[in-house]
Amino acid sequence: MSDTGQKIIALDKQRMDAMCQQDVTTLNALLADDLVYTHSSARLDTKQSLIGGMESGTTVYTAIEPSDVKAQDYGDAVVLTGAARIRVTSRGNPTSFGVRFTDVYVNKAGQWQMVAWQSTRLPE
């Protein structure tokens, strides 16, 4: 795996941790303004609606634990695939589940940002 691939895997872990800590400053830096975030429920979020849901308490991530993450380095784009265990409270309902995900980061003027997330819920 390329050094860039390893860097993006670490950056994505930082993004997951920031979601759990509601660290809006870090999220604003790591998420692209044109982000398309597709949840395992098929709900779509933009950067603004994803962060807004966390700030309002509608969606509270308590843990995101990635595993088996692989990176494909295409120069100015890196595609991550892997699994994650997610604990989240959505509209007051706590839940925990596993997903497989595809995640895309793009180098925008020297800064790596996530532009897409797609997850599929694993059967329990």
N, C-alpha and C positions, 0 to 999 in steps of 0.2 A: 504494500500500500504506500502511496506517495506521502511525502511529508505534509503536503497540503491537505490530503485526505485525513490524516491524523489530526491536523490543526482544526479542521471543520468538525470532526467528531467531538473534539474537546469544546469547541465553540457552541455546538448544539447542546452539549451537557450543561454548559453555562446558561444557555437559553432556557432549558427545562428547569434548572434551579431557580432562575429569575422568575419564572412563572409561579413556582411554589412560594417564593418569597414576596410576590407582588412587587418586584423591583422594576418599576416602570422605566426608570432611566436606562437600565441595561436593555430592556425589551425594545425601547425606542431606537437604540443603537443597532440591535441585532435583527430586528424585523424590518423588511422593506416596506415602503409606503404602499406598494402595489401587491402586498401579500394576499394570497388565496389560501385560507386555512380551512380544510375540509375535515370535520370531526368524524369519528367512527359512526355517529348517528346520521351522517350525511348533511348535518347543519353546516352552513358556510359562515365564515367570519372574515372580515377584513382586519388589517392591523388595528384600526380604530375600534371596531366592535369587539375584538378579542381583548384588548387592553381595557376597554370600557366595561366589559362584563366582569373582569377581575376587580377593577376599581369599585364598582357598585356592589360587589359581593354576590352577584348573580351566579358567577362561576368562581369557585375557590379550589385551586389545585393544592393538595396537601403533599403529594408525592408523585414524581414521574421518574421511574427507574428504567433506563434503557439497557438493552442487552443485545448481543450478537450484531452490533452495528458494523456495517461495511460501507466503504466510500468508493465511489467511482469518480475519478478526477478527469474533467474535460477541459482543463485550462481555466477559463473564467467562470466555470460552473462545476459544482460538485454535487452529486446525487448520493444521498445516504439512504440505506435500507436497513431495517432492523426490527426489533421488538421492544415493547415497553410495557411496564406495569404502571397503571395510572390510578391514583386515588383522588377523587374530586367530589366536591359538593356542588350540585347544580340545582339552582332554585330551591335550596334547602334540603335536597335529598342526597345524602352521601352514598357513594358507590365506588367500587373498585373493580377493575377489569384489565385484561391484557389486550394489546393491539399489535399488529404488524404495521409498519409505516414506511412511507417514502417521503423524503424531505429534500428540498433543493435549495442550495445556497449559490448566490451569484456574486462575483467580485464586481462591485460598483465603484469605480474610481478609487480602487485600492482598499475598499472596505467590504468585507464579506457580510452579506445579509441573507436571511432566509426569505425566499420568494414564494415557496409552496410547501404545504404539508398535507398529506393524505393518509388517513389511517383506516384500518379495517379491524373491527372488534373480533377477538378470538373467541371461539366457543368455550364456555366454562366447563 
